[in-house]
Amino acid sequence: MPGKKKTAILIVVPNDLLEDFRSTINRVLGGKKGDLSKAACEAFEMWIKEKKIKMAVEETVQDITYVLGKKEG
C-alpha cells in the first residue's frame, strides 16, 4: 500500500508459560496432550501478543503526549 509503513514486532512468550497453560488445560479437561490443548495454547499466545502490543502502543502514545505537552507548556 502506498504511503503506509509496516513495522514488525517480536514478542517472546516463554515456552514454559505456554507448556504450563497447556498442562492446565489437559488437567481441567482430563484429556491427553492433543489438538485442543495446542489450539488453546496458540490462542493464548495470540492473546498475549495482542494485549502486549496494545499496551505498548498505549504507553507510547501516553509518553509522546506527555513529552509534547511538556514542550508546548
ABEGO torsion letter per residue (X at the ends): XBGBBBBBBBBBBBAAAAAAAAAAAAAAAGBBBBAAAAAAAAAAAAAAAAAAAAAAAAAAAAAAAAAAAAAAX
